[in-house]
């Protein structure tokens, strides 16, 4: 198990780019490459891509989605945002609502939040588990979250054995940067709609969320689906590193366009 200590990772780091201008120039080229690689993946039709975005409130998940979506053909990519489970979703196992949206061969799916809420948010707020109608013997077991980590790892292994590339990104921002972004939502009229009083309330649980994230990252960082912690205080570096990581992974697959079928 890899140990993650988020408070020791610089959320404003940009070690691969000297400044914003360089990052943005590189990102433009990476987006062109990404578009071509996703097109190639569709034609190759042996792999699919699942991108999972996790992070605390205001960490930039929506912005990351917009960035990645702009580098793909809309016909080949879908985005799913997993907020509070519906009554129907709560009556199924905790992976059910996400499993049905995983990408088919050749296609890409982006999960804005995911089943990882079930081992982070529910750890900070265990009262949320009451809506899941779990047997008391299960919900009170000491290894409850450990068993969920194991089910997640098995699930991602299952996806990988179908040819789904699972790329998991944790968007890492500082508490100071989160405060700045929340304040901007109040002062910038174009962002007022994003503001929620619940976000302010949740800041009181910052340390609890950090501990839950660290446990989750360590327990579900696997060979087939490793975590990539993205320094996300600077949006321009976040976008660059997301693009670079995805492009590098897709290039490594050595995909090829299929040969034409000459016989009827």
Secondary structure, DSSP 8 states (H G I E B T S, - for coil): -----GGGS-TT--TT-SSHHHHHHHHHHHHHHHHHHHHHHHHH-S-EEEEEEE-STTSSHHHHHHHHHTTS-GGGEEEEE--S--HHHHTS-TTHHHHTTS--TT-EEEEES-GGGGGTHHHH-GGGGGGG---HHHHT-TTHHHHHHHHHHHHHHHHHTTTEEEEEEEEE--HHHHHHHHHHHHH-GGGGGG--HHHHHHGGGHHHHHHHHHHHHHHS--SSS-EEEEE-SSHHHHHHHHHHHHHHHHHTT-----------
